Amino acid sequence: MLTNLPTLRSTPAAASAPAPEAAAPDAPAADGAASDTVPAQAQDSTLGMGNDLSPWGMYQHADVVVKTVMIGLAIASVITWTIWIAKGLELLGAKRRARREIAMLKQAASLKAAGDAASKKGTLAHLLVHDAMEEMHLLGNTREKKASRSA
């Protein structure tokens, strides 16, 4: 801060040669009195704020509106982190299930064997195999219709 700087005297003698007090402005006077180079108002550097500049200290000295905003931001942060962690765990579980089901489908030699292996309803493998069987059935019906028309 600029309040701790020594005041310069406007006399010509002070400009040409430094005074003994100007050489050491922070040194106490010999008789123990306060130095006249620093005004009494400048010694109070808190400017109405407490010395506690920790987050809790600043919160305690804040206005009601600021406190409300801070509490709202803290709550929003907790909610955001909770959703992020929950969705991360959900995606991790889904990836594991998908890898396990794909590995099971790769081991199947035919679509019928894959259908038997993926018998648990609601799983991705069951839906995939069921849709593939339905497409095979529809493709077979289309071939039969084309064969009957050309005959």
TIMAR-69305 format. One record per residue: residue in three letters; residue number from 0; x, y, z negated of N, C-alpha, C in turn. Coordinates in Angstrom, 2 decimals. Layout:
{r = ALA k = NUM n_east = X n_north = Y n_up = Z ca_east = X ca_north = Y ca_up = Z c_east = X c_north = Y c_up = Z}
...
//
This chain:
{r = MET k = 0 n_east = 0.84 n_north = -1.17 n_up = 0.00 ca_east = 0.00 ca_north = 0.00 ca_up = 0.00 c_east = 0.88 c_north = 1.23 c_up = 0.00}
{r = LEU k = 1 n_east = 0.35 n_north = 2.31 n_up = 0.45 ca_east = 1.10 ca_north = 3.55 ca_up = 0.50 c_east = 1.10 c_north = 4.27 c_up = -0.84}
{r = THR k = 2 n_east = 0.32 n_north = 3.85 n_up = -1.78 ca_east = 0.24 ca_north = 4.55 ca_up = -3.06 c_east = 1.48 c_north = 4.34 c_up = -3.90}
{r = ASN k = 3 n_east = 2.27 n_north = 3.34 n_up = -3.64 ca_east = 3.46 ca_north = 3.08 ca_up = -4.43 c_east = 4.69 c_north = 3.81 c_up = -3.90}
{r = LEU k = 4 n_east = 4.57 n_north = 4.53 n_up = -2.78 ca_east = 5.70 ca_north = 5.27 ca_up = -2.23 c_east = 5.94 c_north = 6.53 c_up = -3.05}
{r = PRO k = 5 n_east = 7.19 n_north = 6.93 n_up = -3.23 ca_east = 7.46 ca_north = 8.15 ca_up = -4.01 c_east = 7.01 c_north = 9.37 c_up = -3.22}
{r = THR k = 6 n_east = 6.59 n_north = 10.38 n_up = -3.95 ca_east = 6.18 ca_north = 11.62 ca_up = -3.30 c_east = 7.41 c_north = 12.43 c_up = -2.97}
{r = LEU k = 7 n_east = 7.44 n_north = 13.07 n_up = -1.83 ca_east = 8.56 ca_north = 13.90 ca_up = -1.43 c_east = 8.30 c_north = 15.34 c_up = -1.85}
{r = ARG k = 8 n_east = 9.31 n_north = 15.96 n_up = -2.36 ca_east = 9.19 ca_north = 17.36 ca_up = -2.76 c_east = 9.53 c_north = 18.23 c_up = -1.56}
{r = SER k = 9 n_east = 8.87 n_north = 19.33 n_up = -1.45 ca_east = 9.06 ca_north = 20.19 ca_up = -0.29 c_east = 10.10 c_north = 21.27 c_up = -0.52}
{r = THR k = 10 n_east = 10.93 n_north = 21.13 n_up = -1.51 ca_east = 11.98 ca_north = 22.13 ca_up = -1.76 c_east = 13.18 c_north = 21.84 c_up = -0.88}
{r = PRO k = 11 n_east = 13.94 n_north = 22.86 n_up = -0.49 ca_east = 15.11 ca_north = 22.63 ca_up = 0.34 c_east = 16.17 c_north = 21.80 c_up = -0.35}
{r = ALA k = 12 n_east = 16.29 n_north = 21.89 n_up = -1.66 ca_east = 17.31 ca_north = 21.12 ca_up = -2.36 c_east = 16.99 c_north = 19.64 c_up = -2.31}
{r = ALA k = 13 n_east = 15.70 n_north = 19.28 n_up = -2.35 ca_east = 15.30 ca_north = 17.88 ca_up = -2.29 c_east = 15.53 c_north = 17.32 c_up = -0.92}
{r = ALA k = 14 n_east = 15.46 n_north = 18.15 n_up = 0.11 ca_east = 15.66 ca_north = 17.67 ca_up = 1.46 c_east = 17.13 c_north = 17.46 c_up = 1.77}
{r = SER k = 15 n_east = 18.00 n_north = 18.26 n_up = 1.18 ca_east = 19.42 ca_north = 18.14 ca_up = 1.51 c_east = 20.12 c_north = 17.07 c_up = 0.70}
{r = ALA k = 16 n_east = 19.81 n_north = 16.94 n_up = -0.56 ca_east = 20.48 ca_north = 15.93 ca_up = -1.40 c_east = 19.44 c_north = 15.21 c_up = -2.22}
{r = PRO k = 17 n_east = 19.54 n_north = 13.88 n_up = -2.32 ca_east = 18.54 ca_north = 13.16 ca_up = -3.11 c_east = 18.73 c_north = 13.43 c_up = -4.59}
{r = ALA k = 18 n_east = 17.62 n_north = 13.56 n_up = -5.27 ca_east = 17.65 ca_north = 13.76 ca_up = -6.72 c_east = 17.91 c_north = 12.44 c_up = -7.39}
{r = PRO k = 19 n_east = 18.40 n_north = 12.42 n_up = -8.61 ca_east = 18.66 ca_north = 11.16 ca_up = -9.33 c_east = 17.39 c_north = 10.34 c_up = -9.50}
{r = GLU k = 20 n_east = 16.20 n_north = 10.96 n_up = -9.68 ca_east = 14.98 ca_north = 10.18 ca_up = -9.84 c_east = 14.58 c_north = 9.56 c_up = -8.51}
{r = ALA k = 21 n_east = 14.86 n_north = 10.20 n_up = -7.39 ca_east = 14.47 ca_north = 9.69 ca_up = -6.08 c_east = 15.29 c_north = 8.47 c_up = -5.70}
{r = ALA k = 22 n_east = 16.48 n_north = 8.34 n_up = -6.28 ca_east = 17.32 ca_north = 7.18 ca_up = -5.95 c_east = 16.70 c_north = 5.90 c_up = -6.48}
{r = ALA k = 23 n_east = 16.04 n_north = 5.96 n_up = -7.61 ca_east = 15.41 ca_north = 4.78 ca_up = -8.19 c_east = 14.01 c_north = 5.16 c_up = -8.65}
{r = PRO k = 24 n_east = 13.02 n_north = 5.20 n_up = -7.75 ca_east = 11.68 ca_north = 5.64 ca_up = -8.14 c_east = 10.97 c_north = 4.64 c_up = -9.04}
{r = ASP k = 25 n_east = 11.32 n_north = 3.37 n_up = -8.99 ca_east = 10.64 ca_north = 2.36 ca_up = -9.82 c_east = 11.23 c_north = 2.26 c_up = -11.22}
{r = ALA k = 26 n_east = 12.38 n_north = 2.88 n_up = -11.44 ca_east = 13.04 ca_north = 2.79 ca_up = -12.75 c_east = 12.29 c_north = 3.66 c_up = -13.74}
{r = PRO k = 27 n_east = 12.09 n_north = 3.20 n_up = -14.97 ca_east = 11.39 ca_north = 4.01 ca_up = -15.97 c_east = 12.25 c_north = 5.20 c_up = -16.38}
{r = ALA k = 28 n_east = 11.59 n_north = 6.24 n_up = -16.81 ca_east = 12.30 ca_north = 7.42 ca_up = -17.27 c_east = 13.07 c_north = 7.09 c_up = -18.53}
{r = ALA k = 29 n_east = 14.09 n_north = 7.87 n_up = -18.80 ca_east = 14.97 ca_north = 7.59 ca_up = -19.95 c_east = 14.23 c_north = 7.74 c_up = -21.27}
{r = ASP k = 30 n_east = 13.27 n_north = 8.64 n_up = -21.34 ca_east = 12.57 ca_north = 8.84 ca_up = -22.61 c_east = 11.35 c_north = 7.93 c_up = -22.75}
{r = GLY k = 31 n_east = 11.09 n_north = 7.02 n_up = -21.76 ca_east = 9.99 ca_north = 6.06 ca_up = -21.86 c_east = 8.69 c_north = 6.59 c_up = -21.33}
{r = ALA k = 32 n_east = 8.62 n_north = 7.84 n_up = -20.90 ca_east = 7.38 ca_north = 8.40 ca_up = -20.36 c_east = 7.21 c_north = 7.92 c_up = -18.93}
{r = ALA k = 33 n_east = 5.98 n_north = 7.98 n_up = -18.43 ca_east = 5.68 ca_north = 7.54 ca_up = -17.06 c_east = 6.30 c_north = 8.51 c_up = -16.08}
{r = SER k = 34 n_east = 6.75 n_north = 8.00 n_up = -14.96 ca_east = 7.36 ca_north = 8.83 ca_up = -13.93 c_east = 6.31 c_north = 9.72 c_up = -13.30}
{r = ASP k = 35 n_east = 6.67 n_north = 10.96 n_up = -13.00 ca_east = 5.72 ca_north = 11.88 ca_up = -12.41 c_east = 5.63 c_north = 11.73 c_up = -10.90}
{r = THR k = 36 n_east = 6.37 n_north = 10.80 n_up = -10.33 ca_east = 6.34 ca_north = 10.62 ca_up = -8.88 c_east = 5.13 c_north = 9.80 c_up = -8.44}
{r = VAL k = 37 n_east = 4.52 n_north = 9.00 n_up = -9.30 ca_east = 3.35 ca_north = 8.20 ca_up = -8.96 c_east = 2.16 c_north = 8.75 c_up = -9.73}
{r = PRO k = 38 n_east = 1.13 n_north = 9.25 n_up = -9.02 ca_east = -0.04 ca_north = 9.79 ca_up = -9.73 c_east = -0.74 c_north = 8.71 c_up = -10.54}
{r = ALA k = 39 n_east = -1.49 n_north = 9.11 n_up = -11.54 ca_east = -2.19 ca_north = 8.17 ca_up = -12.42 c_east = -3.28 c_north = 7.42 c_up = -11.68}
{r = GLN k = 40 n_east = -3.94 n_north = 8.04 n_up = -10.69 ca_east = -5.00 ca_north = 7.37 ca_up = -9.95 c_east = -4.43 c_north = 6.27 c_up = -9.06}
{r = ALA k = 41 n_east = -3.21 n_north = 6.46 n_up = -8.54 ca_east = -2.63 ca_north = 5.48 ca_up = -7.63 c_east = -2.16 c_north = 4.23 c_up = -8.35}
{r = GLN k = 42 n_east = -2.01 n_north = 4.27 n_up = -9.66 ca_east = -1.56 ca_north = 3.10 ca_up = -10.39 c_east = -2.63 c_north = 2.02 c_up = -10.44}
{r = ASP k = 43 n_east = -3.90 n_north = 2.39 n_up = -10.35 ca_east = -4.99 ca_north = 1.42 ca_up = -10.33 c_east = -5.18 c_north = 0.95 c_up = -8.89}
{r = SER k = 44 n_east = -4.60 n_north = -0.20 n_up = -8.53 ca_east = -4.67 ca_north = -0.70 ca_up = -7.15 c_east = -5.81 c_north = -1.68 c_up = -6.92}
{r = THR k = 45 n_east = -6.70 n_north = -1.87 n_up = -7.87 ca_east = -7.79 ca_north = -2.84 ca_up = -7.71 c_east = -8.93 c_north = -2.28 c_up = -6.89}
{r = LEU k = 46 n_east = -9.07 n_north = -0.95 n_up = -6.83 ca_east = -10.13 ca_north = -0.29 ca_up = -6.05 c_east = -11.53 c_north = -0.79 c_up = -6.40}
{r = GLY k = 47 n_east = -11.78 n_north = -1.02 n_up = -7.66 ca_east = -13.10 ca_north = -1.44 ca_up = -8.09 c_east = -13.33 c_north = -2.95 c_up = -7.97}
{r = MET k = 48 n_east = -12.40 n_north = -3.69 n_up = -7.36 ca_east = -12.54 ca_north = -5.14 ca_up = -7.23 c_east = -11.75 c_north = -5.80 c_up = -8.36}
{r = GLY k = 49 n_east = -12.16 n_north = -6.95 n_up = -8.74 ca_east = -11.41 ca_north = -7.69 ca_up = -9.73 c_east = -10.10 c_north = -8.19 c_up = -9.15}
{r = ASN k = 50 n_east = -9.21 n_north = -8.57 n_up = -9.99 ca_east = -7.93 ca_north = -9.12 ca_up = -9.53 c_east = -8.08 c_north = -10.54 c_up = -9.01}
{r = ASP k = 51 n_east = -9.19 n_north = -11.16 n_up = -9.30 ca_east = -9.42 ca_north = -12.54 ca_up = -8.89 c_east = -9.86 c_north = -12.59 c_up = -7.43}
{r = LEU k = 52 n_east = -8.95 n_north = -12.95 n_up = -6.52 ca_east = -9.27 ca_north = -13.04 ca_up = -5.10 c_east = -9.43 c_north = -14.49 c_up = -4.67}
{r = SER k = 53 n_east = -9.73 n_north = -15.38 n_up = -5.60 ca_east = -10.01 ca_north = -16.77 ca_up = -5.26 c_east = -11.41 c_north = -16.83 c_up = -4.65}
{r = PRO k = 54 n_east = -11.73 n_north = -17.92 n_up = -3.94 ca_east = -13.08 ca_north = -18.02 ca_up = -3.37 c_east = -14.18 c_north = -17.92 c_up = -4.43}
{r = TRP k = 55 n_east = -13.96 n_north = -18.54 n_up = -5.58 ca_east = -14.99 ca_north = -18.47 ca_up = -6.63 c_east = -15.10 c_north = -17.05 c_up = -7.19}
{r = GLY k = 56 n_east = -13.97 n_north = -16.37 n_up = -7.35 ca_east = -13.99 ca_north = -15.00 ca_up = -7.85 c_east = -14.68 c_north = -14.06 c_up = -6.88}
{r = MET k = 57 n_east = -14.41 n_north = -14.23 n_up = -5.59 ca_east = -15.07 ca_north = -13.40 ca_up = -4.60 c_east = -16.57 c_north = -13.69 c_up = -4.55}
{r = TYR k = 58 n_east = -16.94 n_north = -14.95 n_up = -4.73 ca_east = -18.36 ca_north = -15.31 ca_up = -4.76 c_east = -19.05 c_north = -14.63 c_up = -5.94}
{r = GLN k = 59 n_east = -18.41 n_north = -14.65 n_up = -7.10 ca_east = -19.02 ca_north = -14.06 ca_up = -8.29 c_east = -19.21 c_north = -12.55 c_up = -8.14}
{r = HIS k = 60 n_east = -18.32 n_north = -11.88 n_up = -7.42 ca_east = -18.43 ca_north = -10.43 ca_up = -7.27 c_east = -19.23 c_north = -10.02 c_up = -6.03}
{r = ALA k = 61 n_east = -19.77 n_north = -10.98 n_up = -5.28 ca_east = -20.49 ca_north = -10.67 ca_up = -4.05 c_east = -21.92 c_north = -10.24 c_up = -4.34}
{r = ASP k = 62 n_east = -22.53 n_north = -9.61 n_up = -3.34 ca_east = -23.92 ca_north = -9.17 ca_up = -3.41 c_east = -24.84 c_north = -10.39 c_up = -3.26}
{r = VAL k = 63 n_east = -26.10 n_north = -10.23 n_up = -3.59 ca_east = -27.07 ca_north = -11.32 ca_up = -3.54 c_east = -27.23 c_north = -11.83 c_up = -2.10}
{r = VAL k = 64 n_east = -27.24 n_north = -10.93 n_up = -1.12 ca_east = -27.40 ca_north = -11.34 ca_up = 0.28 c_east = -26.20 c_north = -12.17 c_up = 0.71}
{r = VAL k = 65 n_east = -25.01 n_north = -11.74 n_up = 0.33 ca_east = -23.80 ca_north = -12.48 ca_up = 0.69 c_east = -23.79 c_north = -13.85 c_up = 0.03}
{r = LYS k = 66 n_east = -24.21 n_north = -13.91 n_up = -1.22 ca_east = -24.28 ca_north = -15.20 ca_up = -1.92 c_east = -25.27 c_north = -16.13 c_up = -1.22}
{r = THR k = 67 n_east = -26.42 n_north = -15.59 n_up = -0.79 ca_east = -27.42 ca_north = -16.41 ca_up = -0.10 c_east = -26.87 c_north = -16.95 c_up = 1.21}
{r = VAL k = 68 n_east = -26.16 n_north = -16.11 n_up = 1.96 ca_east = -25.57 ca_north = -16.55 ca_up = 3.22 c_east = -24.52 c_north = -17.62 c_up = 2.97}
{r = MET k = 69 n_east = -23.70 n_north = -17.43 n_up = 1.94 ca_east = -22.66 ca_north = -18.42 ca_up = 1.62 c_east = -23.27 c_north = -19.77 c_up = 1.24}
{r = ILE k = 70 n_east = -24.31 n_north = -19.75 n_up = 0.45 ca_east = -24.97 ca_north = -20.99 ca_up = 0.05 c_east = -25.60 c_north = -21.67 c_up = 1.27}
{r = GLY k = 71 n_east = -26.23 n_north = -20.87 n_up = 2.14 ca_east = -26.82 ca_north = -21.43 ca_up = 3.37 c_east = -25.77 c_north = -22.06 c_up = 4.26}
{r = LEU k = 72 n_east = -24.62 n_north = -21.41 n_up = 4.40 ca_east = -23.54 ca_north = -21.98 ca_up = 5.21 c_east = -22.99 c_north = -23.27 c_up = 4.60}
{r = ALA k = 73 n_east = -22.89 n_north = -23.31 n_up = 3.29 ca_east = -22.41 ca_north = -24.52 ca_up = 2.63 c_east = -23.38 c_north = -25.68 c_up = 2.85}
{r = ILE k = 74 n_east = -24.67 n_north = -25.40 n_up = 2.73 ca_east = -25.68 ca_north = -26.44 ca_up = 2.94 c_east = -25.66 c_north = -26.91 c_up = 4.39}
{r = ALA k = 75 n_east = -25.56 n_north = -25.97 n_up = 5.34 ca_east = -25.50 ca_north = -26.34 ca_up = 6.75 c_east = -24.26 c_north = -27.18 c_up = 7.05}
{r = SER k = 76 n_east = -23.16 n_north = -26.86 n_up = 6.41 ca_east = -21.94 ca_north = -27.63 ca_up = 6.61 c_east = -22.10 c_north = -29.06 c_up = 6.11}
{r = VAL k = 77 n_east = -22.70 n_north = -29.23 n_up = 4.93 ca_east = -22.91 ca_north = -30.57 ca_up = 4.38 c_east = -23.83 c_north = -31.38 c_up = 5.29}
{r = ILE k = 78 n_east = -24.90 n_north = -30.75 n_up = 5.78 ca_east = -25.83 ca_north = -31.45 ca_up = 6.67 c_east = -25.14 c_north = -31.84 c_up = 7.97}
{r = THR k = 79 n_east = -24.33 n_north = -30.94 n_up = 8.53 ca_east = -23.63 ca_north = -31.22 ca_up = 9.77 c_east = -22.66 c_north = -32.38 c_up = 9.61}
{r = TRP k = 80 n_east = -21.88 n_north = -32.38 n_up = 8.54 ca_east = -20.93 ca_north = -33.48 ca_up = 8.31 c_east = -21.66 c_north = -34.80 c_up = 8.08}
{r = THR k = 81 n_east = -22.78 n_north = -34.76 n_up = 7.39 ca_east = -23.55 ca_north = -35.99 ca_up = 7.15 c_east = -24.06 c_north = -36.57 c_up = 8.46}
{r = ILE k = 82 n_east = -24.61 n_north = -35.73 n_up = 9.32 ca_east = -25.11 ca_north = -36.21 ca_up = 10.61 c_east = -23.97 c_north = -36.73 c_up = 11.46}
{r = TRP k = 83 n_east = -22.84 n_north = -36.04 n_up = 11.46 ca_east = -21.69 ca_north = -36.46 ca_up = 12.26 c_east = -21.18 c_north = -37.83 c_up = 11.81}
{r = ILE k = 84 n_east = -21.08 n_north = -38.04 n_up = 10.52 ca_east = -20.61 ca_north = -39.34 ca_up = 10.01 c_east = -21.62 c_north = -40.44 c_up = 10.31}
{r = ALA k = 85 n_east = -22.91 n_north = -40.16 n_up = 10.11 ca_east = -23.94 ca_north = -41.17 ca_up = 10.36 c_east = -23.97 c_north = -41.58 c_up = 11.84}
{r = LYS k = 86 n_east = -23.93 n_north = -40.59 n_up = 12.72 ca_east = -23.95 ca_north = -40.90 ca_up = 14.16 c_east = -22.66 c_north = -41.61 c_up = 14.59}
{r = GLY k = 87 n_east = -21.55 n_north = -41.25 n_up = 14.00 ca_east = -20.30 ca_north = -41.94 ca_up = 14.31 c_east = -20.36 c_north = -43.42 c_up = 13.92}
{r = LEU k = 88 n_east = -20.90 n_north = -43.69 n_up = 12.73 ca_east = -21.04 ca_north = -45.09 ca_up = 12.30 c_east = -22.04 c_north = -45.84 c_up = 13.18}
{r = GLU k = 89 n_east = -23.11 n_north = -45.16 n_up = 13.58 ca_east = -24.11 ca_north = -45.78 ca_up = 14.45 c_east = -23.50 c_north = -46.14 c_up = 15.81}
{r = LEU k = 90 n_east = -22.72 n_north = -45.23 n_up = 16.38 ca_east = -22.06 ca_north = -45.50 ca_up = 17.67 c_east = -21.02 c_north = -46.61 c_up = 17.54}
{r = LEU k = 91 n_east = -20.31 n_north = -46.64 n_up = 16.44 ca_east = -19.32 ca_north = -47.70 ca_up = 16.22 c_east = -19.99 c_north = -49.06 c_up = 16.18}
{r = GLY k = 92 n_east = -21.12 n_north = -49.16 n_up = 15.48 ca_east = -21.86 ca_north = -50.42 ca_up = 15.42 c_east = -22.41 c_north = -50.82 c_up = 16.78}
{r = ALA k = 93 n_east = -22.91 n_north = -49.85 n_up = 17.54 ca_east = -23.45 ca_north = -50.14 ca_up = 18.88 c_east = -22.35 c_north = -50.64 c_up = 19.81}
{r = LYS k = 94 n_east = -21.16 n_north = -50.06 n_up = 19.73 ca_east = -20.04 ca_north = -50.51 ca_up = 20.57 c_east = -19.66 c_north = -51.95 c_up = 20.24}
{r = ARG k = 95 n_east = -19.63 n_north = -52.25 n_up = 18.95 ca_east = -19.26 ca_north = -53.62 ca_up = 18.54 c_east = -20.29 c_north = -54.64 c_up = 19.05}
{r = ARG k = 96 n_east = -21.58 n_north = -54.30 n_up = 18.91 ca_east = -22.62 ca_north = -55.21 ca_up = 19.39 c_east = -22.53 c_north = -55.39 c_up = 20.90}
{r = ALA k = 97 n_east = -22.32 n_north = -54.31 n_up = 21.63 ca_east = -22.24 ca_north = -54.39 ca_up = 23.09 c_east = -21.04 c_north = -55.24 c_up = 23.53}
{r = ARG k = 98 n_east = -19.90 n_north = -55.05 n_up = 22.89 ca_east = -18.72 ca_north = -55.87 ca_up = 23.24 c_east = -18.97 c_north = -57.35 c_up = 22.96}
{r = ARG k = 99 n_east = -19.61 n_north = -57.64 n_up = 21.83 ca_east = -19.89 ca_north = -59.03 ca_up = 21.47 c_east = -20.86 c_north = -59.66 c_up = 22.47}
{r = GLU k = 100 n_east = -21.90 n_north = -58.93 n_up = 22.87 ca_east = -22.89 ca_north = -59.46 ca_up = 23.80 c_east = -22.32 c_north = -59.61 c_up = 25.21}
{r = ILE k = 101 n_east = -21.46 n_north = -58.67 n_up = 25.63 ca_east = -20.83 ca_north = -58.79 ca_up = 26.95 c_east = -19.90 c_north = -59.99 c_up = 26.99}
{r = ALA k = 102 n_east = -19.16 n_north = -60.21 n_up = 25.92 ca_east = -18.28 ca_north = -61.38 ca_up = 25.87 c_east = -19.09 c_north = -62.67 c_up = 25.95}
{r = MET k = 103 n_east = -20.26 n_north = -62.70 n_up = 25.30 ca_east = -21.13 ca_north = -63.87 ca_up = 25.35 c_east = -21.66 c_north = -64.09 c_up = 26.76}
{r = LEU k = 104 n_east = -22.04 n_north = -62.99 n_up = 27.45 ca_east = -22.56 ca_north = -63.13 ca_up = 28.82 c_east = -21.47 c_north = -63.56 c_up = 29.79}
{r = LYS k = 105 n_east = -20.25 n_north = -63.14 n_up = 29.57 ca_east = -19.14 ca_north = -63.53 ca_up = 30.46 c_east = -18.83 c_north = -65.03 c_up = 30.34}
{r = GLN k = 106 n_east = -19.12 n_north = -65.61 n_up = 29.19 ca_east = -18.85 ca_north = -67.04 ca_up = 29.00 c_east = -19.91 c_north = -67.92 c_up = 29.66}
{r = ALA k = 107 n_east = -21.07 n_north = -67.35 n_up = 29.96 ca_east = -22.16 ca_north = -68.14 ca_up = 30.55 c_east = -21.83 c_north = -68.45 c_up = 32.01}
{r = ALA k = 108 n_east = -22.10 n_north = -69.70 n_up = 32.41 ca_east = -21.78 ca_north = -70.15 ca_up = 33.77 c_east = -22.88 c_north = -69.78 c_up = 34.76}
{r = SER k = 109 n_east = -24.11 n_north = -69.66 n_up = 34.29 ca_east = -25.22 ca_north = -69.32 ca_up = 35.19 c_east = -26.15 c_north = -68.34 c_up = 34.49}
{r = LEU k = 110 n_east = -27.10 n_north = -67.85 n_up = 35.26 ca_east = -28.07 ca_north = -66.92 ca_up = 34.69 c_east = -28.98 c_north = -67.63 c_up = 33.69}
{r = LYS k = 111 n_east = -29.28 n_north = -68.90 n_up = 33.96 ca_east = -30.09 ca_north = -69.68 ca_up = 33.02 c_east = -29.36 c_north = -69.89 c_up = 31.70}
{r = ALA k = 112 n_east = -28.05 n_north = -70.18 n_up = 31.77 ca_east = -27.25 ca_north = -70.36 ca_up = 30.55 c_east = -27.14 c_north = -69.04 c_up = 29.79}
{r = ALA k = 113 n_east = -27.02 n_north = -67.94 n_up = 30.53 ca_east = -26.96 ca_north = -66.63 ca_up = 29.87 c_east = -28.29 c_north = -66.32 c_up = 29.20}
{r = GLY k = 114 n_east = -29.39 n_north = -66.70 n_up = 29.83 ca_east = -30.71 ca_north = -66.49 ca_up = 29.24 c_east = -30.90 c_north = -67.30 c_up = 27.97}
{r = ASP k = 115 n_east = -30.37 n_north = -68.52 n_up = 27.96 ca_east = -30.46 ca_north = -69.34 ca_up = 26.76 c_east = -29.59 c_north = -68.78 c_up = 25.63}
{r = ALA k = 116 n_east = -28.42 n_north = -68.26 n_up = 26.00 ca_east = -27.51 ca_north = -67.72 ca_up = 24.99 c_east = -28.03 c_north = -66.40 c_up = 24.41}
{r = ALA k = 117 n_east = -28.72 n_north = -65.63 n_up = 25.25 ca_east = -29.24 ca_north = -64.34 ca_up = 24.80 c_east = -30.72 c_north = -64.48 c_up = 24.45}
{r = SER k = 118 n_east = -31.01 n_north = -65.33 n_up = 23.49 ca_east = -32.41 ca_north = -65.60 ca_up = 23.15 c_east = -32.95 c_north = -64.62 c_up = 22.11}
{r = LYS k = 119 n_east = -32.10 n_north = -63.84 n_up = 21.46 ca_east = -32.56 ca_north = -62.91 ca_up = 20.44 c_east = -33.19 c_north = -61.69 c_up = 21.11}
{r = LYS k = 120 n_east = -34.49 n_north = -61.51 n_up = 20.88 ca_east = -35.22 ca_north = -60.42 ca_up = 21.53 c_east = -34.77 c_north = -59.07 c_up = 20.96}
{r = GLY k = 121 n_east = -34.77 n_north = -58.07 n_up = 21.84 ca_east = -34.41 ca_north = -56.72 ca_up = 21.44 c_east = -32.94 c_north = -56.40 c_up = 21.63}
{r = THR k = 122 n_east = -32.13 n_north = -57.41 n_up = 21.91 ca_east = -30.71 ca_north = -57.13 ca_up = 22.12 c_east = -30.50 c_north = -56.69 c_up = 23.56}
{r = LEU k = 123 n_east = -29.39 n_north = -56.03 n_up = 23.78 ca_east = -29.06 ca_north = -55.55 ca_up = 25.12 c_east = -28.87 c_north = -56.72 c_up = 26.08}
{r = ALA k = 124 n_east = -28.23 n_north = -57.78 n_up = 25.62 ca_east = -28.00 ca_north = -58.94 ca_up = 26.48 c_east = -29.32 c_north = -59.58 c_up = 26.88}
{r = HIS k = 125 n_east = -30.26 n_north = -59.69 n_up = 25.96 ca_east = -31.56 ca_north = -60.29 ca_up = 26.27 c_east = -32.30 c_north = -59.45 c_up = 27.32}
{r = LEU k = 126 n_east = -32.28 n_north = -58.13 n_up = 27.15 ca_east = -32.96 ca_north = -57.27 ca_up = 28.13 c_east = -32.29 c_north = -57.35 c_up = 29.49}
{r = LEU k = 127 n_east = -30.97 n_north = -57.38 n_up = 29.52 ca_east = -30.25 ca_north = -57.46 ca_up = 30.78 c_east = -30.53 c_north = -58.77 c_up = 31.51}
{r = VAL k = 128 n_east = -30.48 n_north = -59.88 n_up = 30.80 ca_east = -30.72 ca_north = -61.19 ca_up = 31.42 c_east = -32.18 c_north = -61.31 c_up = 31.85}
{r = HIS k = 129 n_east = -33.10 n_north = -60.82 n_up = 31.03 ca_east = -34.52 ca_north = -60.87 ca_up = 31.38 c_east = -34.79 c_north = -60.07 c_up = 32.65}
{r = ASP k = 130 n_east = -34.21 n_north = -58.87 n_up = 32.75 ca_east = -34.39 ca_north = -58.06 ca_up = 33.96 c_east = -33.77 c_north = -58.72 c_up = 35.18}
{r = ALA k = 131 n_east = -32.61 n_north = -59.36 n_up = 35.00 ca_east = -31.96 ca_north = -60.05 ca_up = 36.12 c_east = -32.81 c_north = -61.23 c_up = 36.59}
{r = MET k = 132 n_east = -33.40 n_north = -61.98 n_up = 35.66 ca_east = -34.27 ca_north = -63.10 ca_up = 36.04 c_east = -35.52 c_north = -62.61 c_up = 36.76}
{r = GLU k = 133 n_east = -36.06 n_north = -61.48 n_up = 36.31 ca_east = -37.23 ca_north = -60.92 ca_up = 36.96 c_east = -36.90 c_north = -60.46 c_up = 38.38}
{r = GLU k = 134 n_east = -35.74 n_north = -59.87 n_up = 38.58 ca_east = -35.31 ca_north = -59.46 ca_up = 39.92 c_east = -35.11 c_north = -60.68 c_up = 40.82}
{r = MET k = 135 n_east = -34.53 n_north = -61.74 n_up = 40.26 ca_east = -34.35 ca_north = -62.97 ca_up = 41.04 c_east = -35.71 c_north = -63.54 c_up = 41.46}
{r = HIS k = 136 n_east = -36.65 n_north = -63.50 n_up = 40.55 ca_east = -38.00 ca_north = -64.00 ca_up = 40.85 c_east = -38.66 c_north = -63.15 c_up = 41.95}
{r = LEU k = 137 n_east = -38.53 n_north = -61.82 n_up = 41.84 ca_east = -39.11 ca_north = -60.95 ca_up = 42.87 c_east = -38.40 c_north = -61.12 c_up = 44.21}
{r = LEU k = 138 n_east = -37.10 n_north = -61.34 n_up = 44.18 ca_east = -36.35 ca_north = -61.57 ca_up = 45.42 c_east = -36.78 c_north = -62.89 c_up = 46.07}
{r = GLY k = 139 n_east = -37.04 n_north = -63.90 n_up = 45.26 ca_east = -37.50 ca_north = -65.18 ca_up = 45.78 c_east = -38.86 c_north = -65.06 c_up = 46.43}
{r = ASN k = 140 n_east = -39.76 n_north = -64.29 n_up = 45.82 ca_east = -41.09 ca_north = -64.07 ca_up = 46.41 c_east = -40.99 c_north = -63.33 c_up = 47.73}
{r = THR k = 141 n_east = -40.06 n_north = -62.40 n_up = 47.85 ca_east = -39.89 ca_north = -61.64 ca_up = 49.08 c_east = -39.38 c_north = -62.54 c_up = 50.19}
{r = ARG k = 142 n_east = -38.47 n_north = -63.42 n_up = 49.88 ca_east = -37.94 ca_north = -64.35 ca_up = 50.88 c_east = -39.02 c_north = -65.31 c_up = 51.37}
{r = GLU k = 143 n_east = -39.86 n_north = -65.78 n_up = 50.44 ca_east = -40.94 ca_north = -66.68 ca_up = 50.82 c_east = -41.95 c_north = -65.99 c_up = 51.74}
{r = LYS k = 144 n_east = -42.25 n_north = -64.72 n_up = 51.48 ca_east = -43.19 ca_north = -63.97 ca_up = 52.32 c_east = -42.61 c_north = -63.74 c_up = 53.71}
{r = LYS k = 145 n_east = -41.31 n_north = -63.46 n_up = 53.80 ca_east = -40.68 ca_north = -63.25 ca_up = 55.09 c_east = -40.64 c_north = -64.57 c_up = 55.89}
{r = ALA k = 146 n_east = -40.41 n_north = -65.67 n_up = 55.18 ca_east = -40.35 ca_north = -66.97 ca_up = 55.85 c_east = -41.72 c_north = -67.35 c_up = 56.38}
{r = SER k = 147 n_east = -42.79 n_north = -67.07 n_up = 55.64 ca_east = -44.13 ca_north = -67.42 ca_up = 56.09 c_east = -44.61 c_north = -66.53 c_up = 57.24}
{r = ARG k = 148 n_east = -44.14 n_north = -65.29 n_up = 57.32 ca_east = -44.53 ca_north = -64.40 ca_up = 58.39 c_east = -43.82 c_north = -64.78 c_up = 59.70}
{r = SER k = 149 n_east = -42.62 n_north = -65.19 n_up = 59.61 ca_east = -41.87 ca_north = -65.53 ca_up = 60.84 c_east = -42.27 c_north = -66.88 c_up = 61.40}
{r = ALA k = 150 n_east = -42.94 n_north = -67.69 n_up = 60.63 ca_east = -43.31 ca_north = -69.01 ca_up = 61.12 c_east = -44.55 c_north = -69.02 c_up = 61.93}
//
